[in-house]
Amino acid sequence: MKCAVIVVVDGVSHGVFWRLFKAGKLPFLEEISKESLLIDECISVFPSATVSGHASISTAAFPGEHGLVGQAWYDRAKGEYVGYDFELTMPDNWIDASTNLNDEHLVAKTGFEMAKDLGLRTFSADLVRKGADLKMSFISPGEDKGVAVASKLMFLRRFARHRGRKKSSFLKKLILKLFPLHVLQHEIAVRNTLKAVRAGYRFGVTWFMETDAASHLFGPDSFEGEEGKPFIYDSAEDAIRDADEELGKLYRELEKDFEPVMGVVTDHGQMRLKEGEKYHVDLAEEFEEFGLNAFTNIDYHEYRQRTGKEGDAVFAPSGPRMCHIYALKREEKVFEALREFESVEHVFFKKDGEIYVADEKEVLPLSEYEFGEEYPMAKERVKGLLKSERCGDFVIAARRGYEFERADHKGAHGGLYFEESVGFGLIHKPGLKEEWKERGMIMDILPAVLKLLSS
């Protein structure tokens, strides 16, 4: 009897993965690769961010088709900021992430619905769960309980930041280093996956999220013995090797009773950020220098109540090296400012149905613009995003080493560069002939897994 699980190993960049793989430090993946299709360069969508990437993996569609255009976007009709990050002062974002994302915002058919067409019961231990029969938590043991408590915490909205700054205390950083309780997430995801499969659910998607967290905290190319210390969880390598170990545990348990089909893929890569405050950009401050009022995270009416100002622009970052810019007023002035920002490399926008690209030198139709090899499949990915009316009036991508948030990150993603866009992909079934594919996209995983499951 077959079962199939797609495991999304979050935020592992191509170069880091293959360095560890070739060094023999990912023994489980090396073992099953001999009966797998391996995708050397598995390219993410734009933005190369978690929500968009997971939705594209689970629907085999671009963001402009499935509707999740980033970690955040602005609902023009309602004047509401939609965000999917869990922060204490933004409980409405919890509701967006746990409920609205699947019930309202995701518009494409998911793999769970496709598997149902094959007569299979399905589960999700992922943030994308539209159509899944069983919704397991990816952060705590057992089924997902929802976030009913969020409605009782709405008073915290008054403390939500409306600028692009994230404060991080020395104590918080110390706790994360000395007591990395978040490393248990991989183990919890495995346990919940096994519970679901043993209960009769034969297809599901599971999220390993701490590889991304470690890359943000310690840097995507932080390795044991170079930037990390032995026996301490303080490098991206630690998290990736832990993911390999937990994948092995999951597979060994599944193969006791089933013929497991397994897809393993990363939703996006990760880029090392440059050091120095100038590379961690608060876009509200940048716009202020041009006499423009811009805000993030909160709704328009909240911004006016707090500041007594009229907003000129809303910015909604992803990764956070990509950002939607919604020009509420003074659109030409907003565009001029974006082209002057040192942190911005490309500005994308639509005019009369055609997509244009602006950089510091020129404005050209996307079809005529020449991207270098360091931006893999850039034109296809930009087109795949800007199909959606939810996109900003302008979509910006950061220069190398910058991020659109005043934070303490050492790694980030969201843009079009190779490092932040490209990871790996693996599709396994016992007895499958080993095959290597030079390049593919994260949307290739779902159809291949369902085909093996149904054959």
N, C-alpha and C positions, 0 to 999 in steps of 0.2 A: 504494500500500500504506500502510495506517495504522499508526501506533504511538501510544501514549499514555503520558504521564508526569505524575504529580502531584508538584509541588514544594512542600514545606512550608517556608515562609520563617518561621523561628521568632521568636516574640515581638515582632511589629510591631503597635503599637497603632493604632487606627482614625484618630485625629486626626493622628498623625504621618504615616501613609501618605498620607492624602488631601491633606495640606498639600504634601508633596513631589510628589505626582502632579499636582495642579493648578498647581504652579509650574513644570512641565515638566522636573523633575529625574529622572523615571523614564521616559525616552524609549521604551524597549522595551515596557514594559507599556502605555504610552499608545498605542503603535502597534497592538499586537494587540487592545487593548480595543475597537477599531472592528469586530472580528469575534468578539465575546465576549459571554457573559453575565457582567455585573459585579454582585457582591453588595456593596452599600454597607456595611451593618453585618453582618458575618459573626461570629456569636456562638459562643464556645467552650462547652465543658462545664464542670462543676464537679467537681473543682478545675480552674481555668484554668491548667493546668500541662502540661509537655512530654509526659510519658509518657501521661497520660490523653488529652490532645489528639491526639497522634499515633495512638493506638489507636482513638480515635473517628473520625478521618479515614479510617483504613484498614479500618474495619469498618462504618461508618455506624451505630454504636450508642453508647449512653450508657455511662459507666464501670461503672454497676451491672449492665450486661448483658455487657460484654466482660471485666470482672474486674480491669482495671488501675485501681485506685481512687485512684492518686496516684503521686508520686515515691517514696513509701515506705508500707508498712503493716506490721502485726504479725500474724504467724500464731499465733493463740491456741493451736491444737492442738499445735503444735511448740514454742511458746515462743521463736520465732525472729523477728528483725527482718528484714524484706525491704526492700531499698533498691536503687534503680537508678542512683545517682550514682557516677561513677568517682572514687574517692579512694584514694590510695596505701595508707592504713592499713586499708582495708576491701575487700580482694580478693574476699571472698565477694559483695560488692555487684556487682563486675564480672561474676561468674558469673550473678548474678540478672539483670543487664541484658542480657548477651549471649546467654544460653542459657535460663535458667528463665523469663524474661519470655515467650518465644515457645513453649517446649516444654511449660510447665506452667501458667503464670499467665493467659495470654490464652485465653479460652474461646470467643469468638465467631468466626464465619466471617470471614475477611479478604477484601479485594479481590483478593489473589493467587489465592485459591481460587475466587472468583467468576469471575475472568478465565480460569482453567483450564477452567471449565465452558463457556466460549465457544471453547475450543480454542486458547488462547493460552499461550505460554511467558512466564514472569514473572520479574522481578528486584526486589530491594530494595537501595537504598542509604540505608536508614533503620534506626532501632532496632527497628521493627516489621517482622518478616520471616517470620512464620508462613505456611507454604504457598508461599513464593517458591521458584522453581526455581534461581535464582542469587542468592547473597548477596554483594553488593559492600560494601566498607568505605565508611563516610562520613567517615573521618578520614585514611586513607592510600591510596595508589594500589593498585588491584587488588582481588581478592576478599578478603572478610573471613577472617582467619586464626584467629578465635576468641581466647579468653584462657586458653589452656592454662597459661600462665605464672602465672596467678593462684593456682593450687593450690600453687605453690612459694613463694608469698609470704604464706601464712596466718599465719606467725609475726608479721607486722606487726599482726595484730588486737590485740595487747596494747597498742598505741599508739592505737587508735581512740578518738575522743572519745565520751563518753556524755552530754555536755551540749550545749546548743544554741549552741556557740561555734565560729566558724571563724577561725583566726588567719591574718593576711595580713601579711607583712613588707613594709617599705618597699622592699626590693630587688625583691621579686616585682612590686610595683605599678609600679616604674620600668621593669623589663624588659617588662612588658605594654604600657607606653606607648611605649617607644623601639623595641622590636623585636616588633611585633605579628604573629608568625609564624602565629597562628591565622587570619589573614585568608585564608590559602591554602585553608581548608576548602571554601569555595564552589567554587573552581577544581577541587579534587580530586573533589568530588561530581559536577561536570559531566563531567569526564574519565571517571569510572567509569560514569556513566549512558550516555555515548556508547559505551563499550566493550560494555556490556550490550546495547544496542539493535542495534548493528552485528553482534553475535554471534547475533542472531535472537530476542531477548527483546522482545516487543512491548508489554508493559505493566509499569510499575514506579512506585515511589515513591522520591523523593529528598529528602534533608534538607539545607537550608541553615541551619546552626546559629549562625553568628556574629552575625546580627542580634540574637538574644537576648542573647548574651554582651556585645555592645556596649551594649545597653540597661541591663543590670545594672551594668556598669562605669561608664558615663559618664552614665547617665540616659536614659530612653526619649524624652524631648523635648529631647535635646541636638543642636543644629544647627551646621553649618559656619558659622564667623564669629560665633556667639553664645557657644557653649561649646567649640567645636572650632576648631582652626587649619587653614588650608589645607595640603594635602599631608601631613598627619599623620592617621593613623587614630585619632581620639580623640572620635568622636561617633556617636550612633545613625545619623545621616544618612549618614555614611561607609559604614557596613555595609549600609544599605538600598540605597544607590546602587550599591554593589559587587554586591549580589544582582541588581539590575536588569541590570547589565552582563553578568554571568555567565549569567543567563537568556537574554539575547539571543544570546550565543555558542552556548548549547545549542540554541536554536531554529534558528539559521542552519545549523548542522551537520545537524540532523535533517531539515530541509526539503529538503536536497539529494537525499535518497533516499526520503523518506516524506512522507505527509500527516500532520503531527503534531497530535494532540489534546493539549492541555495544560491542566492544572488548576494554579492557583497559589493558595495559601491560607496564612494564618497560623494557627498552632495556638492562640494566645491573644494577649492584648494585654500591656500593661505599665503599671505605675503608678509615678509618681515618689514616692519615699519622703521623709519629713521628715528634717531634719538633727538630729543629737543621739543620744547613746547610748540614751536611753530608748525610741526608736522601733525599736531592733534588740534584740528580746527573747529572752533565754534562758529558756525555759519551766521548765527545771529550777530556776532561781533563783526564779521566780515561785511555783512549787509549794512550795518550801522555806519561804517566808514563811507558808504555811498549815500547816506541819508535815507536808508530804507529800513522799515520795521519788519523783521522776520521772526517767526517763532516755530516751535516744534512741540510735539507730545500732547498738546491740549487743543480743545475746540476753539473756534474763532470767538464765540461770545465770552469764553473764559479769559482769553487774552485781552479783550477790550475791558472787561471788568477789573482785571488785575492791574493793567498798566495805564488805562485811560487813553490808549492809543488806537489808531486804526492800523490794522495789519496790511502790509504790502505783499508779503509772501509767506507761505508755509513751506517748511522743508521737512522731508520724511526720509531719513537715511536708512541704508541697508548695508550691513557688513562690518563697519560702516564706511565703505569706500565708494559707494554709489548713493545717489540721493535724488528723489523726486522733488522738483521745485514747482509749487503752485503759485502763479502770479495772481494775486487777488486784485491788485491795482498796479498801475505804472509798469506794464509788461515790458516795454522797450527798455526802461531803466534797469529792470531786473536782469534782462538779457545782457545789457552792456556791463553790468557789474560782474556777472558770472564769468564773462570772458576776461575780466581783469584779475580775478582771484588767482593767486599763485598756486593754490592747491588743486585747481580744476584743469584737467587736461582736455576733456571733450565735453561739449554741450550738444545734446540731441534734442530735436524738436520736430513737430509736424507742421506743415503749411500746405494748404490746398491738397491734402491727401498724400503728400510726399514727405519722406523723412530727410532731414538735413543734419549735417554735422558741422559744428563750429569749433575751431581751436583758436589759439591766440593770433593766427595769421590769416585764416580764410574761413569762408562759409561755403560748403559744397553740398549738393545732394549726396545722400549716403551711397548711391550707386556709383558715384564718381570718386569718392574718397578712397585713398589708399592707406590701409592699415598695414603695419609691419607684421612680421611673423610672430612677434611677441604678443599679439592679440588674436588668438586662435578663433577662427570662425566668427569674427566680430560682426560682420554684416548680417549674417543669419541670426545671430543672437539678439542684436539690436532690433531687427525687424520682428523677431519673435516676442519681444516685449512691447513695442510701441503699437501693436495691434489693439491693445486695450485702452478704452477711454478712461480708465482709472489712473493712467500714468499722469505725471505732472506735465505742466505746460513745457517744462524743460526737464531733461534727465541729465545729470552730470556724473562723470566718472573722474576719479581722483588721479593725480600724478603719482608716480612711483614713490612709495614711502610715506604718503599722506593718508589721513583718515578724517572723515567729517564728524568728529566728536572729540571733545576735550576729555580724554580718558587716559588710563594707564596701560593701554594695550601695547604689547610687543609685536603682535601679529594681527592682521585684519584681512578682509576680503570684500567682495561685492562688485568689483570692477571687472575689467576686460583682460587684464594682463594674464600671461600664461600661469604664473605661480598661484594666483588666487582663483583661477578658473579650471585648472586641470588636476585631476586626481587619477584614480584607478578604477577598474571594474572587473569583476569576476563572476562567471556563471557556471555553477557546478552541478553535475549529476553523476552518480556512480556509473562507471563504464563509459563516460563521455570521452571522446578522443581529444587529447590536448591540442588546443588551437590558440594561436596568437593573432590578435587584431591590432594593427598599429594605432588606429584612432577610431573613436566612437563618441557617442553622447550619453549622458545619464538617462535619457529617455529610451535608450535601447534595452535596458535591463528588464523592465516589466514584460514586454512582449516575448522576449526570449525565455524568461522563467515560466510564463503561462503556457508557452508552446511545449516546453519540456514536461510540464506538469500534466498536460492533457494528452501527450503522445503515448 
